[in-house]
Amino acid sequence: MITRRKLLQSSAATGLTLAASGLAAPALAQGAKIRLGYVSPQSGPLAAFSEADQFIIDGFLGSEAGTNFEVIVKDSQSNPNRAAEVAKELILDDEIDMMLVSSTPETTNPVATTCEAEEIPVISTVAPWQPYFIGQQGNPGDPGSWRPFDFSFHFFWGLEDVISTFTAMWNQLDTNKQVGGLFPNDGDGNAWGDPNVGFPQPLAAQGYGLTDPGRYQNLTDDFSAQINAFKAGNCEIITGVPIPPDFTTFWTQAKQQGFTPKAASIGKAILFPQAVEALGDQGHNLSSEVWWSPSHPFASSLNGQSAGDLAAGYTAATGKQWTQPIGFVHALFEMAADVMGRVEDSRDPDEVAAAIAASQLNSIVGRIAFDAAGLPPFAATNVAKTPLVGGQWRLNGEAGYDLVIVDNSDHPDIPTGGTMEAIV
């Protein structure tokens, strides 16, 4: 395959232009800014993940480190095909030096796959590492399928972390340990429900039963089959990873059909205050994973700002409540500044990739280092894990909902603000 880099190298070697390929030679003038491509779902059902993007990017470009960069933003429209398309535009038309991408496997995977094929360094986040791996490489249970990426790097937590966090929250309650799984037919849902890397084996090992009615299509408008299956399984706990509109539909229909579990620990869909507020008072004591909050004891490597100060700054600038992606999008740009500050030539993808691999960054989401800590061999060279705790949404009168950390078993340095309560 002829990549952009090979075309550019060929042009430089022969003195020819790239007119035949439709590509322009890169601008390498002294003082030229480093070009970053950034892809996220700014519209469509996943748009809540990108609500704070512009705030973060403006802050980065206004920082001392950011003066050396240009950021070109593209919207994936919550569509994997669109994500791959805009990634190619950034590589071929905008001639970026490095790609950044955030928010769910439907965005991170097609962008990372495109970058790997085009030999452009990419850092991704806000997708558990298993969907990131499985979506691009196949079966982690088959060592013959393992191949490390050369240009693609990812930082976030894994399914082992969310399972540990969710079960620790459930163990605070008196339940029958029967769990219903709400797993969509997408990158996250297929990984969460996977018998090898997902929830089934770890739950069974801890004495939990799992009722899994099978995969459903995103934007489903009738969850009666799933609700009936959970009722038949006497499920007192619900878990899953639906997109926000789907959980609103499911939870509304569950209440209408008289199904109220003692715990509902839901990934992705209820990460955002507006998603919980859409449920009225029926969102009280819903629980989810917490990857970042104002109480996390970390600070920005760009300006020393604490997690609490960053969250407060977002609220002051926008009038909106903080959301979890704020920290991780900020950390993406921390990584860009750190990596490019350690290379001689930002246009050399091999040098940039090597610098990413060597990262040892204390960021606003914690330490980011591709040092194999807590990872199996097949993911160890391209994934860095970050901390995860558990939280519950609590009604706060007219102020709406607050996300209260209720379990920090795996990361006691992150403070809790309460204990797990049953849904009533």
C-alpha positions as CSV (number, residue, x, y, z in Angstrom):
1,M,0.0,0.0,0.0
2,I,1.2,3.5,-0.8
3,T,0.8,5.8,2.2
4,R,1.0,9.5,2.2
5,R,4.5,9.3,3.8
6,K,5.8,7.0,1.1
7,L,4.5,9.4,-1.6
8,L,6.2,12.4,0.2
9,Q,9.4,10.5,0.5
10,S,9.3,9.5,-3.1
11,S,8.7,13.1,-4.1
12,A,11.6,14.3,-2.0
13,A,14.0,11.7,-3.5
14,T,13.1,12.3,-7.1
15,G,12.5,16.0,-7.1
16,L,9.0,15.4,-8.6
17,T,5.8,17.1,-7.5
18,L,2.9,15.2,-6.1
19,A,0.5,16.6,-8.7
20,A,-0.3,13.1,-10.1
21,S,-1.4,11.9,-6.7
22,G,-3.5,15.0,-5.9
23,L,-1.4,15.5,-2.7
24,A,0.6,18.7,-2.0
25,A,4.1,18.5,-0.4
26,P,4.1,19.5,3.2
27,A,5.0,23.0,4.3
28,L,8.2,22.7,6.2
29,A,9.0,26.4,6.5
30,Q,10.9,27.5,9.6
31,G,8.5,28.3,12.4
32,A,5.6,26.4,10.9
33,K,3.1,25.2,13.4
34,I,2.6,21.6,14.3
35,R,-0.7,20.3,12.8
36,L,-3.0,18.2,15.0
37,G,-6.1,16.5,13.7
38,Y,-8.9,16.0,16.2
39,V,-12.0,13.8,15.6
40,S,-14.9,13.4,17.9
41,P,-18.7,12.9,17.7
42,Q,-19.9,16.5,17.8
43,S,-23.3,15.6,16.4
44,G,-25.6,12.6,16.5
45,P,-26.5,10.3,19.5
46,L,-23.0,10.5,20.9
47,A,-22.7,14.3,20.8
48,A,-22.7,14.6,24.6
49,F,-19.2,13.2,24.7
50,S,-17.9,16.3,22.8
51,E,-19.8,19.0,24.6
52,A,-16.6,20.4,26.2
53,D,-14.3,20.0,23.1
54,Q,-14.2,23.7,22.1
55,F,-13.6,24.8,25.6
56,I,-10.6,22.5,25.9
57,I,-9.2,23.3,22.5
58,D,-9.5,27.0,23.1
59,G,-7.8,26.7,26.4
60,F,-5.0,24.6,24.8
61,L,-4.4,27.0,22.0
62,G,-4.3,29.9,24.5
63,S,-1.7,28.2,26.6
64,E,2.1,28.7,26.3
65,A,2.5,25.2,24.9
66,G,-0.4,25.6,22.5
67,T,1.1,28.5,20.6
68,N,3.2,26.0,18.7
69,F,0.1,24.1,17.4
70,E,-2.7,24.3,14.9
71,V,-5.8,22.1,15.6
72,I,-8.1,21.0,12.8
73,V,-11.3,19.6,14.1
74,K,-13.6,17.1,12.4
75,D,-17.0,15.8,13.4
76,S,-17.6,12.0,13.1
77,Q,-21.3,12.6,13.3
78,S,-21.5,9.5,15.6
79,N,-20.9,7.4,12.5
80,P,-17.9,5.0,12.1
81,N,-17.8,5.4,8.3
82,R,-17.8,9.2,8.7
83,A,-15.1,8.9,11.3
84,A,-12.8,7.0,8.8
85,E,-13.7,9.5,6.1
86,V,-12.7,12.6,8.0
87,A,-9.6,10.9,9.3
88,K,-8.5,10.4,5.8
89,E,-9.3,14.0,4.9
90,L,-7.1,15.2,7.8
91,I,-4.2,13.0,6.7
92,L,-4.3,13.6,3.0
93,D,-5.8,17.1,2.6
94,D,-4.8,18.8,5.8
95,E,-1.5,17.0,6.1
96,I,-1.6,16.7,9.9
97,D,1.5,15.7,11.9
98,M,-0.5,13.7,14.5
99,M,-4.1,12.6,15.1
100,L,-6.0,12.8,18.3
101,V,-9.4,11.1,18.6
102,S,-11.9,10.7,21.4
103,S,-15.1,9.1,22.5
104,T,-16.4,5.5,22.0
105,P,-15.1,2.7,19.7
106,E,-17.4,3.9,16.9
107,T,-15.1,6.9,16.7
108,T,-11.7,5.8,18.0
109,N,-11.5,2.5,16.0
110,P,-12.0,3.7,12.5
111,V,-9.8,6.7,13.0
112,A,-7.0,4.6,14.5
113,T,-7.3,2.0,11.8
114,T,-7.0,4.7,9.1
115,C,-4.0,6.2,10.8
116,E,-2.3,2.9,11.1
117,A,-2.8,2.2,7.5
118,E,-1.5,5.7,6.5
119,E,1.4,5.5,9.0
120,I,0.3,8.6,10.9
121,P,0.7,8.7,14.7
122,V,-2.6,8.7,16.6
123,I,-3.5,8.9,20.3
124,S,-7.0,7.9,21.2
125,T,-9.1,7.8,24.4
126,V,-12.6,7.4,26.0
127,A,-13.2,3.8,24.9
128,P,-12.3,0.8,27.0
129,W,-9.1,-0.8,25.7
130,Q,-10.8,-4.2,24.9
131,P,-13.2,-2.7,22.3
132,Y,-10.2,-0.7,20.9
133,F,-8.2,-3.9,20.5
134,I,-11.0,-6.3,19.4
135,G,-12.4,-3.8,17.0
136,Q,-9.2,-3.6,15.1
137,Q,-7.4,-6.9,15.6
138,G,-9.9,-9.6,16.3
139,N,-9.8,-12.3,19.0
140,P,-7.6,-11.5,22.0
141,G,-7.9,-15.2,22.9
142,D,-6.0,-16.2,19.8
143,P,-2.3,-15.4,20.1
144,G,-1.9,-15.8,16.4
145,S,-4.0,-12.7,15.8
146,W,-1.8,-10.5,18.0
147,R,0.2,-7.8,16.3
148,P,1.2,-4.6,18.0
149,F,0.3,-1.3,16.3
150,D,3.1,0.8,15.0
151,F,1.4,4.2,15.1
152,S,-1.7,3.8,17.2
153,F,-1.8,4.4,21.0
154,H,-4.6,4.4,23.4
155,F,-5.2,5.5,27.1
156,F,-8.2,4.6,29.2
157,W,-9.4,1.9,31.5
158,G,-10.5,-1.7,30.6
159,L,-13.4,-4.0,31.1
160,E,-11.6,-5.6,34.0
161,D,-11.7,-2.3,35.8
162,V,-15.4,-1.5,35.2
163,I,-16.4,-5.0,36.2
164,S,-14.4,-4.7,39.4
165,T,-15.9,-1.3,40.1
166,F,-19.5,-2.3,39.4
167,T,-19.3,-5.5,41.5
168,A,-17.8,-3.5,44.4
169,M,-20.8,-1.2,44.3
170,W,-23.3,-4.0,44.1
171,N,-21.5,-5.8,47.0
172,Q,-22.5,-2.8,49.2
173,L,-26.2,-3.8,48.7
174,D,-28.3,-6.8,49.7
175,T,-29.3,-8.4,46.4
176,N,-29.9,-11.9,44.9
177,K,-26.9,-11.3,42.6
178,Q,-29.0,-11.8,39.5
179,V,-27.8,-9.4,36.8
180,G,-29.5,-8.4,33.5
181,G,-27.2,-7.4,30.6
182,L,-28.2,-4.6,28.2
183,F,-25.6,-5.0,25.5
184,P,-26.1,-3.3,22.1
185,N,-24.7,-4.6,18.8
186,D,-21.8,-2.2,18.6
187,G,-18.1,-2.1,19.6
188,D,-18.8,-1.6,23.3
189,G,-21.8,-3.9,23.6
190,N,-20.1,-6.8,21.8
191,A,-17.0,-6.5,24.1
192,W,-19.0,-6.1,27.3
193,G,-21.0,-9.2,26.5
194,D,-18.1,-11.2,25.1
195,P,-17.8,-14.6,26.9
196,N,-14.0,-14.3,27.0
197,V,-13.2,-10.7,27.7
198,G,-16.5,-9.3,28.9
199,F,-18.8,-9.6,31.9
200,P,-19.9,-13.3,31.9
201,Q,-16.8,-15.0,33.3
202,P,-15.9,-12.5,36.0
203,L,-19.5,-12.3,37.2
204,A,-19.8,-16.1,37.4
205,A,-16.6,-16.2,39.4
206,Q,-18.1,-13.9,42.0
207,G,-21.3,-15.8,42.2
208,Y,-23.4,-13.5,40.0
209,G,-25.9,-14.9,37.5
210,L,-26.2,-13.1,34.1
211,T,-29.3,-12.9,32.0
212,D,-28.2,-11.8,28.5
213,P,-31.1,-11.5,26.1
214,G,-28.8,-10.9,23.2
215,R,-27.6,-7.9,21.1
216,Y,-30.0,-5.2,20.0
217,Q,-29.6,-2.5,17.5
218,N,-28.8,1.1,18.6
219,L,-31.8,3.5,18.5
220,T,-34.2,0.7,19.3
221,D,-37.7,2.0,20.3
222,D,-39.0,-1.1,22.1
223,F,-37.2,-2.8,24.9
224,S,-40.1,-5.1,26.0
225,A,-38.2,-8.3,25.1
226,Q,-35.3,-7.3,27.3
227,I,-37.5,-6.1,30.2
228,N,-39.5,-9.4,30.1
229,A,-36.2,-11.4,30.1
230,F,-34.9,-9.5,33.1
231,K,-38.2,-10.0,34.9
232,A,-38.1,-13.8,34.1
233,G,-34.6,-13.9,35.4
234,N,-35.6,-12.2,38.6
235,C,-32.8,-9.6,38.0
236,E,-32.2,-7.2,40.8
237,I,-29.3,-5.6,39.1
238,I,-29.0,-4.2,35.6
239,T,-25.8,-3.3,33.7
240,G,-24.9,-2.5,30.2
241,V,-23.4,0.1,27.8
242,P,-26.3,1.6,25.7
243,I,-26.1,5.0,24.0
244,P,-27.8,7.8,25.9
245,P,-31.2,7.8,24.0
246,D,-31.5,4.1,24.2
247,F,-31.1,4.0,28.0
248,T,-33.8,6.8,28.3
249,T,-36.1,4.6,26.3
250,F,-35.3,1.4,28.2
251,W,-35.6,3.0,31.7
252,T,-38.9,4.8,30.9
253,Q,-40.4,1.6,29.5
254,A,-39.0,-0.5,32.5
255,K,-40.8,1.9,34.9
256,Q,-44.0,1.7,32.9
257,Q,-43.9,-2.1,32.9
258,G,-43.3,-2.2,36.7
259,F,-39.6,-3.3,36.6
260,T,-37.4,-1.5,39.1
261,P,-34.1,-3.2,40.0
262,K,-32.2,-2.4,43.2
263,A,-29.2,-1.3,41.1
264,A,-28.7,-0.1,37.6
265,S,-25.0,0.4,36.8
266,I,-24.8,1.7,33.2
267,G,-21.8,2.6,31.2
268,K,-21.8,5.4,28.6
269,A,-25.4,6.4,28.6
270,I,-25.6,8.1,32.0
271,L,-22.2,9.6,32.1
272,F,-23.7,13.1,31.5
273,P,-26.0,15.2,33.8
274,Q,-28.3,16.0,30.9
275,A,-28.9,12.3,30.2
276,V,-30.0,11.7,33.8
277,E,-32.0,14.9,34.0
278,A,-34.0,13.7,31.0
279,L,-35.4,11.0,33.3
280,G,-36.8,13.5,35.8
281,D,-36.8,12.1,39.3
282,Q,-36.4,8.5,37.9
283,G,-32.6,9.0,37.6
284,H,-32.0,9.0,41.4
285,N,-29.4,6.5,42.5
286,L,-28.6,5.3,39.0
287,S,-24.9,4.3,39.0
288,S,-22.0,4.4,36.5
289,E,-18.3,4.3,36.2
290,V,-16.4,7.5,37.0
291,W,-13.2,8.0,35.0
292,W,-12.7,11.7,36.0
293,S,-14.2,14.2,38.4
294,P,-13.4,17.5,40.1
295,S,-12.3,15.5,43.2
296,H,-9.7,13.5,41.3
297,P,-6.3,14.3,42.8
298,F,-4.5,15.1,39.5
299,A,-3.3,18.3,37.8
300,S,-2.6,19.4,34.3
301,S,0.9,19.1,32.9
302,L,0.2,22.2,30.8
303,N,-0.4,24.7,33.5
304,G,-0.6,22.9,36.9
305,Q,-4.4,23.4,37.0
306,S,-6.2,20.9,39.3
307,A,-9.1,18.8,38.2
308,G,-11.4,20.8,40.4
309,D,-10.2,24.1,38.9
310,L,-10.6,22.8,35.3
311,A,-14.2,21.7,36.1
312,A,-15.0,25.0,37.7
313,G,-13.5,26.9,34.8
314,Y,-15.7,25.0,32.4
315,T,-18.8,25.8,34.4
316,A,-17.8,29.5,34.7
317,A,-17.2,29.7,30.9
318,T,-20.3,27.8,29.8
319,G,-22.8,27.8,32.6
320,K,-23.0,24.0,32.3
321,Q,-22.2,21.3,34.8
322,W,-18.9,19.5,34.4
323,T,-18.8,16.2,32.5
324,Q,-16.3,13.4,32.6
325,P,-14.8,13.8,29.0
326,I,-13.4,17.2,30.0
327,G,-10.5,15.6,31.7
328,F,-9.7,13.1,29.0
329,V,-9.9,15.5,26.1
330,H,-7.7,17.9,28.1
331,A,-5.2,15.0,28.6
332,L,-5.1,14.3,24.8
333,F,-3.8,17.8,24.3
334,E,-1.4,17.4,27.2
335,M,-0.1,14.3,25.4
336,A,0.3,16.2,22.2
337,A,2.3,18.9,23.8
338,D,4.5,16.5,25.8
339,V,5.2,14.2,22.8
340,M,6.0,17.0,20.3
341,G,8.2,18.6,22.9
342,R,10.4,15.6,22.8
343,V,10.9,15.1,19.1
344,E,13.4,16.7,16.7
345,D,11.2,16.5,13.6
346,S,7.4,16.6,14.1
347,R,6.9,15.5,10.5
348,D,8.7,12.2,11.1
349,P,6.0,9.7,12.0
350,D,8.5,7.1,13.3
351,E,10.1,9.6,15.6
352,V,6.7,10.8,16.9
353,A,5.5,7.2,17.4
354,A,8.6,6.4,19.4
355,A,8.1,9.5,21.5
356,I,4.5,8.5,22.3
357,A,5.6,5.0,23.2
358,A,8.2,6.5,25.7
359,S,5.6,8.7,27.4
360,Q,5.7,9.1,31.2
361,L,3.2,11.9,31.7
362,N,1.5,12.9,34.9
363,S,-1.7,14.4,33.5
364,I,-5.0,15.7,34.7
365,V,-6.4,12.1,34.5
366,G,-3.4,10.5,36.2
367,R,-0.2,8.9,34.9
368,I,-0.1,8.0,31.2
369,A,2.7,5.5,30.4
370,F,2.8,2.7,27.9
371,D,4.6,0.5,30.3
372,A,2.4,-2.7,30.2
373,A,1.1,-2.1,33.8
374,G,-2.0,-4.2,34.3
375,L,-2.2,-5.3,30.7
376,P,-2.0,-8.7,28.8
377,P,0.9,-9.1,26.4
378,F,-1.1,-8.3,23.2
379,A,-2.1,-4.8,24.4
380,A,0.9,-3.9,26.5
381,T,2.8,-1.9,23.9
382,N,0.0,0.4,22.8
383,V,-2.3,0.9,25.7
384,A,-1.9,2.9,29.0
385,K,-4.5,2.3,31.7
386,T,-6.0,5.1,33.8
387,P,-7.9,4.9,37.1
388,L,-11.6,4.0,37.5
389,V,-14.0,4.4,40.5
390,G,-17.8,4.1,40.8
391,G,-20.5,6.7,41.4
392,Q,-24.2,7.3,41.8
393,W,-26.4,10.2,40.6
394,R,-28.2,11.8,43.5
395,L,-31.0,14.3,43.2
396,N,-30.1,17.7,44.6
397,G,-33.4,19.5,44.8
398,E,-33.8,22.2,42.2
399,A,-30.1,22.0,41.3
400,G,-30.6,18.7,39.5
401,Y,-28.2,15.8,39.9
402,D,-24.8,15.4,41.5
403,L,-22.5,12.5,40.7
404,V,-21.2,11.1,44.1
405,I,-18.3,8.7,44.1
406,V,-19.4,5.7,46.2
407,D,-16.6,3.2,45.6
408,N,-12.8,3.7,45.3
409,S,-11.7,0.1,46.1
410,D,-9.2,0.0,43.3
411,H,-8.0,3.5,43.7
412,P,-8.2,4.7,47.3
413,D,-6.3,7.9,46.5
414,I,-9.5,9.2,44.8
415,P,-11.9,10.2,47.6
416,T,-15.5,9.0,48.0
417,G,-18.4,11.2,48.9
418,G,-20.9,8.6,50.1
419,T,-21.9,4.9,49.9
420,M,-24.0,2.9,47.5
421,E,-27.8,3.2,47.9
422,A,-30.5,1.0,46.4
423,I,-33.0,2.3,43.9
424,V,-36.5,2.4,45.3
